[in-house]
Amino acid sequence: MNITNDKTYNSSIISGSLLMEESRKIADLLLKNIDSDQWYQAIVVENILQKRSPATAKKQARLIKNRLILMDKALWPLVRDGSAQVTSQALLSAAIKHSRLIGDFMNAALRQHWRTFTKKIDVKDWNLYLDQCAQIDPQVDTWKETTRSKLKQIVFRILAEAKYIDSTRTCKLIPVSIAPEVKRYLVKNQEDYVLSCMEIT
């Protein structure tokens, strides 16, 4: 594996995977350009994400919003109105930009497995990857084992939701073609790092 960046890694993705249906609703709110009071009304009062507690609703809404606002608003209709493939890939691109922990894992572990015809990832790949991350960002070494395990679950679930692996149980790699709408967006907005992470097969 080869990781070449000087970025710090964060564990904020522990709050959720791609959250496709929830993300469609958040993208709709962003496209409507609502204010903070309307946001509170939708997330907490109306509970449009259908969560059991206001705290969970606010936490997941914040995670999704933080991902989506990093991208040009031209991506938001792809999330809200796209097919399952388009929406999942659009959300993956936002998740990669939000957390290099996902993108660098794809660039390192998944790309290496495709090159060596090893069509399956496992927990050993994740642990080796985090060891390499810790060499770049020592903060990673301070993460508890429960955090490292939860992050692995989230990242593997994201890969399954975006159809890069067949399931979190078998973790077999699947060849991926980037949807034309998503690729056009990434090229036009010069999201070179994100596109390189996604084009690994």
RAQUI-V202064 format. One record per residue. RES is the residue in one letter. PHI is phi in whole degrees, 0 to 359 (* if undefined). Layout:
<<RES;PHI> <RES;PHI>>
This chain:
<<M;*> <N;221> <I;242> <T;232> <N;202> <D;246> <K;275> <T;270> <Y;255> <N;230> <S;257> <S;296> <I;294> <I;299> <S;286> <G;169> <S;274> <L;287> <L;50> <M;300> <E;293> <E;297> <S;293> <R;301> <K;290> <I;292> <A;300> <D;297> <L;297> <L;295> <L;294> <K;277> <N;54> <I;284> <D;270> <S;295> <D;293> <Q;293> <W;298> <Y;300> <Q;301> <A;288> <I;280> <V;265> <V;287> <E;278> <N;51> <I;295> <L;275> <Q;58> <K;259> <R;287> <S;222> <P;301> <A;297> <T;295> <A;300> <K;294> <K;295> <Q;288> <A;299> <R;295> <L;300> <I;297> <K;299> <N;298> <R;288> <L;291> <I;286> <L;285> <M;259> <D;301> <K;297> <A;295> <L;282> <W;299> <P;296> <L;295> <V;290> <R;288> <D;248> <G;286> <S;295> <A;302> <Q;294> <V;297> <T;297> <S;295> <Q;287> <A;297> <L;292> <L;298> <S;298> <A;292> <A;295> <I;295> <K;295> <H;286> <S;218> <R;293> <L;301> <I;284> <G;300> <D;293> <F;294> <M;296> <N;294> <A;272> <A;289> <L;294> <R;298> <Q;297> <H;294> <W;294> <R;293> <T;258> <F;59> <T;261> <K;271> <K;202> <I;248> <D;211> <V;296> <K;297> <D;299> <W;294> <N;295> <L;296> <Y;299> <L;296> <D;298> <Q;289> <C;300> <A;294> <Q;289> <I;274> <D;229> <P;303> <Q;303> <V;301> <D;293> <T;271> <W;292> <K;291> <E;299> <T;295> <T;293> <R;298> <S;291> <K;295> <L;297> <K;299> <Q;301> <I;293> <V;296> <F;294> <R;293> <I;301> <L;296> <A;289> <E;295> <A;271> <K;66> <Y;269> <I;231> <D;285> <S;192> <T;282> <R;275> <T;266> <C;58> <K;279> <L;288> <I;240> <P;298> <V;236> <S;248> <I;286> <A;302> <P;306> <E;297> <V;289> <K;296> <R;300> <Y;299> <L;295> <V;293> <K;300> <N;264> <Q;54> <E;273> <D;295> <Y;297> <V;300> <L;297> <S;295> <C;292> <M;277> <E;266> <I;248> <T;259>>
